[in-house]
Amino acid sequence: MSADVRFTVTRTLTKDQQARRERLIDAAWNLAVEGGYAAVTMHDVADRAGVARATVYRYFATKDHLLTEVAATWAHRVTDDIDALAVGDTPVERLTALLERIVHVAAANVTLTSAIIQAVTADDSSVDDSRNVVFLFLRDRLSAAIGDPVPQREDVEVVLGHVLLAALVSVASLHRPADEVAAIVRTSGRLVLAGALAGQPPAAADGTGGE
């Protein structure tokens, strides 16, 4: 598991507690891969991780909370090598490369993707903090892919975040083909950035700057 995975628990964890928490997340991940959302129960997670059931509830309030933390781990793994993934000479090329990468990874394991999307979008207050961490992290990754300054950058990140969420729902819940969804996010990324850059002076918009 990537060392930079963000934790949403507020208390400080000992090394053993952190290892136990990561083991629970890995157990939930594997169960979701094998059987989707329904296969992830606190009882089975505890058995898979080799801990008492009560131990799971010390770290995660609900199943959706646990799976939202799985989503955070998934997001880190998918975008871990941001420089290699976001290839291209322009913000549009880098952004669309990353968006398409996320879509194709999601489509490669629809069972897992469907489970984490169901949890992240659940009407469950216990996932609020974890969900915000996931969304903010993905916004940061999108911003890093864009790289160059753009007007109203925060608005651009928010819109692209919603585009990405809709794309994942299309792949996981609507079972749309990965290539079709990748084409949609590619077009969306291009149009959103074009709209943001439309108000810039030509020299600034093409990245050459002005004197």
Contacts in CASP RR format, 6 or more apart in sequence:
PFRMAT RR
TARGET T0000
AUTHOR 0000-0000-0000
METHOD contacts of the structure
MODEL  1
MSADVRFTVTRTLTKDQQARRERLIDAAWNLAVEGGYAAVTMHDVADRAG
VARATVYRYFATKDHLLTEVAATWAHRVTDDIDALAVGDTPVERLTALLE
RIVHVAAANVTLTSAIIQAVTADDSSVDDSRNVVFLFLRDRLSAAIGDPV
PQREDVEVVLGHVLLAALVSVASLHRPADEVAAIVRTSGRLVLAGALAGQ
PPAAADGTGGE
1 22 0 8 1.000
1 25 0 8 1.000
1 26 0 8 1.000
1 73 0 8 1.000
2 73 0 8 1.000
2 76 0 8 1.000
2 77 0 8 1.000
2 80 0 8 1.000
4 76 0 8 1.000
5 22 0 8 1.000
5 72 0 8 1.000
5 73 0 8 1.000
5 76 0 8 1.000
6 72 0 8 1.000
6 76 0 8 1.000
6 133 0 8 1.000
6 137 0 8 1.000
7 13 0 8 1.000
7 18 0 8 1.000
7 21 0 8 1.000
7 69 0 8 1.000
8 69 0 8 1.000
8 72 0 8 1.000
8 129 0 8 1.000
8 130 0 8 1.000
8 133 0 8 1.000
9 21 0 8 1.000
9 59 0 8 1.000
13 21 0 8 1.000
20 49 0 8 1.000
20 51 0 8 1.000
20 55 0 8 1.000
20 59 0 8 1.000
21 59 0 8 1.000
23 49 0 8 1.000
23 50 0 8 1.000
23 51 0 8 1.000
24 45 0 8 1.000
24 46 0 8 1.000
24 49 0 8 1.000
24 51 0 8 1.000
24 55 0 8 1.000
24 56 0 8 1.000
24 59 0 8 1.000
24 60 0 8 1.000
24 66 0 8 1.000
25 66 0 8 1.000
25 69 0 8 1.000
25 70 0 8 1.000
25 73 0 8 1.000
26 49 0 8 1.000
27 44 0 8 1.000
27 45 0 8 1.000
27 46 0 8 1.000
27 48 0 8 1.000
27 49 0 8 1.000
28 40 0 8 1.000
28 45 0 8 1.000
28 66 0 8 1.000
28 67 0 8 1.000
28 69 0 8 1.000
28 70 0 8 1.000
29 70 0 8 1.000
29 73 0 8 1.000
29 74 0 8 1.000
29 112 0 8 1.000
30 48 0 8 1.000
31 39 0 8 1.000
31 40 0 8 1.000
31 41 0 8 1.000
31 44 0 8 1.000
31 45 0 8 1.000
31 48 0 8 1.000
32 39 0 8 1.000
32 40 0 8 1.000
32 67 0 8 1.000
32 70 0 8 1.000
32 111 0 8 1.000
32 112 0 8 1.000
32 115 0 8 1.000
32 116 0 8 1.000
33 109 0 8 1.000
33 111 0 8 1.000
33 112 0 8 1.000
34 111 0 8 1.000
35 111 0 8 1.000
35 115 0 8 1.000
36 111 0 8 1.000
36 112 0 8 1.000
36 114 0 8 1.000
36 115 0 8 1.000
37 67 0 8 1.000
37 114 0 8 1.000
37 115 0 8 1.000
37 118 0 8 1.000
37 119 0 8 1.000
39 115 0 8 1.000
40 63 0 8 1.000
40 66 0 8 1.000
40 67 0 8 1.000
40 115 0 8 1.000
41 63 0 8 1.000
42 53 0 8 1.000
42 56 0 8 1.000
42 57 0 8 1.000
42 60 0 8 1.000
42 63 0 8 1.000
42 66 0 8 1.000
43 53 0 8 1.000
45 56 0 8 1.000
45 66 0 8 1.000
46 52 0 8 1.000
46 53 0 8 1.000
46 55 0 8 1.000
46 56 0 8 1.000
49 56 0 8 1.000
56 66 0 8 1.000
59 66 0 8 1.000
60 66 0 8 1.000
60 69 0 8 1.000
61 126 0 8 1.000
62 124 0 8 1.000
62 126 0 8 1.000
62 127 0 8 1.000
63 119 0 8 1.000
64 118 0 8 1.000
64 119 0 8 1.000
64 122 0 8 1.000
64 124 0 8 1.000
64 126 0 8 1.000
64 127 0 8 1.000
65 119 0 8 1.000
65 124 0 8 1.000
65 126 0 8 1.000
65 127 0 8 1.000
65 130 0 8 1.000
66 119 0 8 1.000
67 115 0 8 1.000
67 116 0 8 1.000
67 118 0 8 1.000
67 119 0 8 1.000
67 120 0 8 1.000
68 116 0 8 1.000
68 119 0 8 1.000
68 120 0 8 1.000
68 127 0 8 1.000
68 130 0 8 1.000
68 131 0 8 1.000
68 134 0 8 1.000
69 130 0 8 1.000
70 115 0 8 1.000
70 116 0 8 1.000
70 119 0 8 1.000
71 116 0 8 1.000
71 117 0 8 1.000
71 119 0 8 1.000
71 120 0 8 1.000
71 130 0 8 1.000
71 134 0 8 1.000
72 130 0 8 1.000
72 133 0 8 1.000
72 134 0 8 1.000
72 137 0 8 1.000
74 112 0 8 1.000
74 116 0 8 1.000
75 134 0 8 1.000
75 137 0 8 1.000
75 138 0 8 1.000
75 141 0 8 1.000
76 137 0 8 1.000
78 101 0 8 1.000
78 102 0 8 1.000
78 105 0 8 1.000
79 85 0 8 1.000
79 98 0 8 1.000
79 101 0 8 1.000
79 102 0 8 1.000
79 138 0 8 1.000
79 141 0 8 1.000
82 98 0 8 1.000
82 141 0 8 1.000
82 144 0 8 1.000
82 145 0 8 1.000
85 97 0 8 1.000
85 98 0 8 1.000
85 101 0 8 1.000
85 145 0 8 1.000
86 94 0 8 1.000
86 95 0 8 1.000
86 97 0 8 1.000
86 98 0 8 1.000
86 144 0 8 1.000
86 145 0 8 1.000
87 93 0 8 1.000
87 94 0 8 1.000
87 97 0 8 1.000
88 94 0 8 1.000
88 97 0 8 1.000
91 145 0 8 1.000
91 146 0 8 1.000
91 147 0 8 1.000
91 148 0 8 1.000
91 150 0 8 1.000
91 193 0 8 1.000
92 189 0 8 1.000
92 190 0 8 1.000
92 193 0 8 1.000
92 194 0 8 1.000
94 145 0 8 1.000
94 146 0 8 1.000
94 147 0 8 1.000
95 142 0 8 1.000
95 145 0 8 1.000
95 146 0 8 1.000
95 160 0 8 1.000
95 189 0 8 1.000
95 193 0 8 1.000
96 185 0 8 1.000
96 186 0 8 1.000
96 189 0 8 1.000
96 190 0 8 1.000
97 145 0 8 1.000
98 141 0 8 1.000
98 142 0 8 1.000
98 145 0 8 1.000
99 142 0 8 1.000
99 160 0 8 1.000
99 163 0 8 1.000
99 164 0 8 1.000
99 167 0 8 1.000
99 182 0 8 1.000
99 185 0 8 1.000
99 186 0 8 1.000
99 188 0 8 1.000
99 189 0 8 1.000
100 182 0 8 1.000
100 185 0 8 1.000
100 186 0 8 1.000
102 164 0 8 1.000
102 167 0 8 1.000
102 168 0 8 1.000
103 167 0 8 1.000
103 168 0 8 1.000
103 171 0 8 1.000
103 178 0 8 1.000
103 181 0 8 1.000
103 182 0 8 1.000
103 185 0 8 1.000
104 178 0 8 1.000
104 182 0 8 1.000
106 113 0 8 1.000
106 167 0 8 1.000
106 168 0 8 1.000
106 171 0 8 1.000
106 172 0 8 1.000
106 178 0 8 1.000
107 113 0 8 1.000
107 171 0 8 1.000
107 177 0 8 1.000
107 178 0 8 1.000
107 181 0 8 1.000
108 178 0 8 1.000
110 171 0 8 1.000
110 172 0 8 1.000
110 175 0 8 1.000
113 168 0 8 1.000
113 171 0 8 1.000
113 172 0 8 1.000
114 172 0 8 1.000
114 173 0 8 1.000
117 168 0 8 1.000
117 169 0 8 1.000
117 172 0 8 1.000
117 173 0 8 1.000
119 127 0 8 1.000
120 127 0 8 1.000
120 131 0 8 1.000
120 134 0 8 1.000
121 169 0 8 1.000
135 161 0 8 1.000
138 161 0 8 1.000
138 164 0 8 1.000
139 157 0 8 1.000
139 158 0 8 1.000
139 160 0 8 1.000
139 161 0 8 1.000
142 157 0 8 1.000
142 160 0 8 1.000
142 161 0 8 1.000
142 164 0 8 1.000
143 153 0 8 1.000
143 157 0 8 1.000
146 153 0 8 1.000
146 156 0 8 1.000
146 193 0 8 1.000
148 207 0 8 1.000
150 156 0 8 1.000
150 193 0 8 1.000
150 196 0 8 1.000
150 197 0 8 1.000
151 196 0 8 1.000
151 197 0 8 1.000
151 199 0 8 1.000
151 200 0 8 1.000
152 196 0 8 1.000
153 196 0 8 1.000
155 196 0 8 1.000
156 192 0 8 1.000
156 193 0 8 1.000
156 196 0 8 1.000
159 192 0 8 1.000
160 188 0 8 1.000
160 189 0 8 1.000
160 192 0 8 1.000
163 185 0 8 1.000
163 188 0 8 1.000
163 189 0 8 1.000
163 192 0 8 1.000
164 185 0 8 1.000
167 181 0 8 1.000
167 184 0 8 1.000
167 185 0 8 1.000
170 176 0 8 1.000
170 181 0 8 1.000
170 184 0 8 1.000
171 178 0 8 1.000
171 181 0 8 1.000
197 205 0 8 1.000
198 205 0 8 1.000
199 205 0 8 1.000
201 210 0 8 1.000
203 209 0 8 1.000
203 210 0 8 1.000
204 210 0 8 1.000
END
